[in-house]
């Protein structure tokens, strides 16, 4: 946790002993793994829900949101649940019905556990099917009667970095008007842990990266970090309701959003340096 106060007394060499675990769904994904790392760093016992637990990882427990198998055992005795699990290709089964199964399970076995639900900034303003599922999941959480907090994040740096690779031959593609306030998932993870261990919030919290960049900005910045020449960009019109919503800025944070974390350029430079991938 960031700047913890009244730190508990820990047993030397046994971090988290005597503390109630926090369940993390989607704990092997981009955000979930960062959440688990933050819990470990904060000396809090993590319990990671996964369909295929690794026998060498005792913190992992078997369970499947799509079927409900193992949820009761995984949720038993936890103080909080950080719900990171998501599946854009099977959003109805995982994000909607999986969230419903999770809330029903918590109501039975851990009704006082704080449910921290992760969603997406601007999902309400875009007809993308995956975003519709995220909105439906928020409604399920809100209506559950459980102690809940909704944390919405903008797109992760990883995603926008992938978009910079879209091209036709030597030309990079960019949707006209498309901008991002992408965020480092490590920052989101820290805030998720802090919020999960705090009293529930009455209103969702939106978090976003510290800057807003256009598709062109991202492409040029990515090229410079990699030591390459500036790309030739081919603007593509925003056709259809989904792209039009993005072009209008549906994915951008509002004035009340919390801004923080590393910039896209800082994140990319650190990643490129760690992997040794250049030009």
C-alpha positions in Angstrom: 0.0 0.0 0.0 1.1 3.6 -0.5 2.3 5.4 2.6 0.7 2.9 5.1 0.1 4.1 8.6 0.0 2.1 11.8 1.9 -0.7 10.3 1.2 -4.1 11.9 3.9 -6.1 13.5 5.2 -8.8 11.1 7.0 -12.1 11.9 10.5 -12.0 10.5 10.7 -13.9 7.2 6.9 -14.7 7.2 5.2 -11.8 5.4 1.4 -11.7 5.8 1.2 -14.2 8.6 -1.8 -13.7 10.7 -3.5 -11.4 8.2 -6.7 -12.1 6.3 -6.2 -12.8 2.6 -7.3 -10.8 -0.3 -8.8 -12.7 -3.3 -7.7 -11.6 -6.8 -9.7 -12.7 -9.8 -7.8 -12.6 -13.1 -4.7 -12.6 -11.0 -2.5 -13.9 -13.8 -3.4 -11.2 -16.3 -1.8 -7.8 -16.9 -3.5 -6.0 -14.1 -4.1 -8.9 -11.8 -0.5 -9.9 -11.7 0.5 -6.3 -10.8 -2.2 -6.4 -8.0 -0.7 -9.6 -6.6 2.8 -8.1 -6.7 1.5 -5.0 -4.8 -0.2 -7.2 -2.2 3.1 -9.2 -1.7 5.0 -5.9 -1.5 2.6 -4.7 1.2 3.0 -8.0 3.0 -0.6 -8.9 2.5 -1.6 -12.6 1.7 -2.9 -12.9 -1.8 -5.2 -15.6 -2.9 -5.3 -15.9 -6.7 -8.3 -17.3 -8.5 -7.3 -19.2 -11.7 -8.8 -22.0 -13.8 -5.4 -23.8 -13.9 -3.6 -23.3 -10.7 0.2 -24.0 -10.6 1.0 -26.6 -7.9 4.2 -24.7 -7.3 2.3 -21.5 -6.5 0.4 -22.0 -3.2 -1.3 -18.7 -3.4 -3.2 -19.9 -6.5 -6.6 -21.6 -6.1 -8.7 -23.3 -8.7 -11.9 -21.6 -9.8 -13.9 -20.6 -12.8 -16.1 -17.5 -13.0 -17.7 -18.8 -16.2 -19.1 -21.9 -14.4 -18.9 -20.9 -10.7 -16.7 -23.9 -9.9 -14.5 -23.3 -6.9 -15.7 -19.8 -6.1 -17.1 -20.6 -2.6 -13.8 -22.1 -1.5 -11.8 -19.3 -3.0 -13.9 -16.6 -1.3 -14.2 -18.2 2.1 -12.6 -16.1 4.8 -11.3 -13.2 2.6 -11.3 -9.6 3.8 -11.6 -8.2 0.2 -11.9 -9.2 -3.4 -10.1 -7.3 -6.2 -12.1 -8.4 -9.3 -9.7 -8.0 -12.3 -11.0 -10.9 -14.4 -12.2 -10.0 -17.8 -12.5 -11.6 -21.2 -13.4 -9.4 -24.2 -14.1 -12.5 -26.4 -16.4 -14.1 -23.8 -17.6 -11.0 -21.9 -21.1 -12.3 -21.4 -19.9 -15.5 -19.7 -17.0 -13.9 -17.7 -17.6 -10.2 -17.2 -21.4 -10.3 -16.8 -22.5 -13.8 -15.6 -19.1 -14.4 -13.9 -19.5 -11.2 -11.9 -23.1 -12.2 -11.0 -21.8 -15.6 -9.8 -19.1 -13.9 -7.8 -21.4 -11.5 -6.0 -23.9 -14.3 -5.2 -21.0 -16.3 -3.8 -19.8 -13.5 -1.7 -23.3 -12.8 -0.3 -23.3 -16.4 0.9 -19.7 -17.0 2.2 -18.2 -13.6 2.8 -20.9 -10.9 2.9 -18.7 -8.4 4.7 -15.8 -8.7 2.3 -15.1 -5.5 0.3 -15.5 -6.1 -3.4 -13.3 -3.8 -5.5 -14.6 -4.1 -9.1 -12.4 -3.0 -12.0 -14.1 -1.4 -15.0 -13.2 1.0 -17.9 -13.4 4.8 -18.1 -16.0 5.8 -20.7 -17.6 2.4 -21.1 -21.1 4.0 -20.7 -20.5 6.2 -23.7 -19.5 3.7 -26.2 -21.6 0.9 -27.9 -18.7 -1.5 -28.2 -20.1 -4.9 -27.2 -17.4 -5.5 -24.7 -18.0 -2.1 -23.1 -21.7 -2.9 -22.9 -20.8 -6.0 -20.9 -18.6 -3.9 -18.5 -21.5 -1.6 -17.9 -23.8 -4.5 -17.2 -21.2 -5.9 -14.7 -21.1 -2.5 -12.9 -24.9 -2.6 -12.5 -24.7 -6.1 -11.1 -22.1 -5.0 -8.5 -24.0 -1.9 -7.6 -27.2 -3.8 -7.0 -25.6 -6.7 -5.1 -26.0 -5.1 -1.7 -22.4 -5.9 -0.9 -19.8 -3.4 0.3 -18.4 -2.4 -3.1 -16.1 0.1 -4.8 -15.9 0.5 -8.6 -12.5 1.5 -10.0 -12.5 2.5 -13.7 -9.2 2.8 -15.6 -8.3 4.1 -19.0 -6.6 1.9 -21.5 -3.3 0.4 -20.4 0.0 1.5 -22.0 0.3 -2.1 -23.3 -2.8 -1.7 -25.5 -1.9 1.6 -27.0 1.6 0.4 -27.7 0.1 -2.5 -29.7 -2.0 0.0 -31.7 1.2 1.7 -32.9 2.1 -1.4 -34.8 -1.1 -1.2 -37.0 0.1 -0.5 -40.6 -0.3 -1.2 -44.3 3.1 -1.7 -45.8 5.3 1.3 -44.8 2.3 3.3 -43.6 1.1 3.4 -40.0 -2.7 3.6 -39.5 -4.4 6.1 -37.2 -8.1 6.8 -36.6 -8.8 10.5 -37.1 -9.5 12.1 -33.7 -8.5 9.1 -31.6 -6.7 10.1 -28.4 -5.6 8.2 -25.3 -4.9 8.9 -21.7 -3.3 5.5 -21.2 -2.2 4.4 -17.8 0.5 2.2 -16.3 -1.3 -0.9 -14.8 1.2 -0.8 -11.9 -0.4 2.5 -10.8 -3.9 1.0 -11.1 -2.8 -2.0 -9.1 -1.6 0.2 -6.2 -4.8 2.2 -6.2 -6.8 -1.0 -6.3 -5.1 -2.4 -3.3 -5.4 0.8 -1.4 -9.1 1.1 -2.2 -9.9 -2.5 -1.4 -8.5 -2.1 2.1 -10.4 1.2 2.7 -14.1 1.8 3.3 -16.3 1.4 0.2 -16.8 4.4 -1.9 -20.2 5.7 -2.7 -19.2 6.8 -6.2 -16.9 5.1 -8.8 -13.3 6.4 -9.0 -11.9 7.0 -12.5 -8.1 6.9 -12.9 -6.1 7.9 -16.0 -2.6 8.4 -17.1 -0.9 11.9 -16.7 -1.2 12.9 -20.4 -3.4 12.7 -23.4 -1.8 11.7 -26.7 -3.1 11.4 -30.2 -2.5 8.4 -32.4 0.2 10.4 -34.2 1.8 11.4 -30.9 2.0 7.8 -29.9 3.4 6.6 -33.2 6.1 9.3 -33.2 7.0 8.9 -29.6 7.2 5.1 -30.0 9.5 5.5 -33.0 11.8 7.9 -31.1 12.1 5.6 -28.0 13.0 2.7 -30.4 15.6 4.9 -32.2 13.7 4.8 -35.5 12.7 7.5 -38.0 9.2 9.0 -37.7 6.6 6.8 -39.3 4.5 7.9 -42.3 0.9 8.1 -41.0 -2.2 7.3 -42.9 -5.3 8.9 -41.3 -8.3 6.6 -41.3 -11.8 8.0 -40.9 -13.8 7.0 -37.8 -16.5 4.9 -39.5 -19.3 3.4 -37.4 -20.7 4.2 -34.0 -17.9 2.5 -32.0 -15.0 4.4 -33.7 -17.0 7.6 -33.8 -17.5 7.4 -30.0 -13.7 6.9 -29.6 -13.0 9.8 -31.9 -15.4 12.0 -29.8 -13.2 11.1 -26.8 -15.5 8.7 -25.0 -12.4 6.9 -23.6 -10.9 10.1 -22.1 -11.1 11.0 -18.4 -13.4 13.7 -17.1 -12.2 16.6 -14.9 -12.9 14.6 -11.7 -10.6 11.7 -12.7 -7.5 11.0 -10.7 -4.4 11.2 -12.9 -1.1 9.5 -12.2 1.5 6.8 -13.0 4.3 6.9 -15.5 3.9 8.5 -18.9 3.6 6.3 -22.0 7.1 7.4 -23.0 8.6 6.5 -19.6 6.8 3.2 -19.6 7.9 2.3 -23.1 11.5 3.3 -22.5 11.7 1.2 -19.4 10.2 -1.8 -21.2 12.5 -1.4 -24.2 15.5 -1.1 -21.9 14.5 -4.2 -19.9 14.0 -6.3 -23.1 16.9 -4.9 -25.0 14.7 -4.4 -28.1 15.8 -1.4 -30.1 15.6 -0.2 -33.7 
